[in-house]
Amino acid sequence: MARTLVVYYSLTGHTRQIAQAIASARDADLEAIEDVVGRDTTLGRPRSAFEGLFGLRSDIREPRHDPREYDLVVVGTPVWSVRLSSPVRAYLSQQRDALERVAFFCTQGGLGGNWVLQDMARVSGRQPIARMVISESELNTPVAEEKVARFARPA
Ligand SMILES: Cc1cc2nc3c(=O)[nH]c(=O)nc-3n(C[C@H](O)[C@H](O)[C@H](O)COP(=O)(O)O)c2cc1C
């Protein structure tokens, strides 16, 4: 199977859960994007909503894995204010030149996922070979299992 890196940001664990399932299905390496400034504060949520809404990039730590060393890089994000999360926006723009073959997914409450996937393609300058949106209501159900199995199928 192609050597795969799964990169994600997750504030409340949903995107992490899906990223782990994809990594396990593809026997992939996993990279969590980390903020320099944490969001575990009273203002963390409103700040995240603000950064999403206005298309900002947050300060993120240096990634541990080099995407150039992989045949496929899967990137996952939560939806924030119907837009891309600021840490993933930062990652995709910083790694733009290092990304080649990509697949994108996002988790959402219920609105914005498809726009976010389009934005990920625009920010990275890459059209994904696969895309997936998972809503919170689908987590831990056969619907999500089926979506992940289809998305993670070797390509
Ligand atoms: C700041 C913030 C803004 C959000 N905005 C949206 C939104 O516009 N649309 C939506 O469907 N869900 C929205 N959500 C819900 C998250 O996208 C959803 O819970 C996602 O699965 C969270 O992923 P995580 O647990 O990996 O952080 C928002 C959540 C947060 C914290």
The ligand as a MOL file (V3000), in Angstrom:
LIG
                    3D

  0  0  0     0  0            999 V3000
M  V30 BEGIN CTAB
M  V30 COUNTS 31 33 0 0 0
M  V30 BEGIN ATOM
M  V30 1 C -15.3140 27.3990 17.2520 0
M  V30 2 C -16.1980 26.3590 16.6280 0
M  V30 3 C -16.9590 26.6780 15.5080 0
M  V30 4 C -17.7680 25.7130 14.9070 0
M  V30 5 N -18.4810 26.0360 13.7740 0
M  V30 6 C -19.2050 25.0800 13.1460 0
M  V30 7 C -19.9090 25.3620 11.9220 0
M  V30 8 O -19.8970 26.4690 11.4050 0
M  V30 9 N -20.5970 24.3650 11.3210 0
M  V30 10 C -20.6760 23.1060 11.8650 0
M  V30 11 O -21.2900 22.2520 11.2760 0
M  V30 12 N -20.0180 22.8100 13.0180 0
M  V30 13 C -19.2850 23.7570 13.6640 0
M  V30 14 N -18.6120 23.4450 14.8120 0
M  V30 15 C -18.6720 22.0660 15.2980 0
M  V30 16 C -17.4140 21.2880 14.8890 0
M  V30 17 O -17.1210 21.4400 13.5170 0
M  V30 18 C -17.6110 19.7990 15.1360 0
M  V30 19 O -17.9870 19.5820 16.4640 0
M  V30 20 C -16.3360 19.0410 14.8220 0
M  V30 21 O -16.6250 17.6700 14.7450 0
M  V30 22 C -15.2940 19.2730 15.9120 0
M  V30 23 O -14.1360 18.5540 15.6100 0
M  V30 24 P -13.0160 18.2800 16.7380 0
M  V30 25 O -13.7230 17.5340 17.8410 0
M  V30 26 O -12.0200 17.4400 16.0480 0
M  V30 27 O -12.4990 19.5980 17.1900 0
M  V30 28 C -17.8370 24.4010 15.4410 0
M  V30 29 C -17.0800 24.1030 16.5870 0
M  V30 30 C -16.2690 25.0570 17.1760 0
M  V30 31 C -15.4580 24.6910 18.3830 0
M  V30 END ATOM
M  V30 BEGIN BOND
M  V30 1 1 1 2
M  V30 2 1 2 3
M  V30 3 2 2 30
M  V30 4 2 3 4
M  V30 5 1 4 5
M  V30 6 1 4 28
M  V30 7 2 5 6
M  V30 8 1 6 7
M  V30 9 1 6 13
M  V30 10 2 7 8
M  V30 11 1 7 9
M  V30 12 1 9 10
M  V30 13 2 10 11
M  V30 14 1 10 12
M  V30 15 2 12 13
M  V30 16 1 13 14
M  V30 17 1 14 15
M  V30 18 1 14 28
M  V30 19 1 15 16
M  V30 20 1 16 17
M  V30 21 1 16 18
M  V30 22 1 18 19
M  V30 23 1 18 20
M  V30 24 1 20 21
M  V30 25 1 20 22
M  V30 26 1 22 23
M  V30 27 1 23 24
M  V30 28 2 24 25
M  V30 29 1 24 26
M  V30 30 1 24 27
M  V30 31 2 28 29
M  V30 32 1 29 30
M  V30 33 1 30 31
M  V30 END BOND
M  V30 END CTAB
M  END
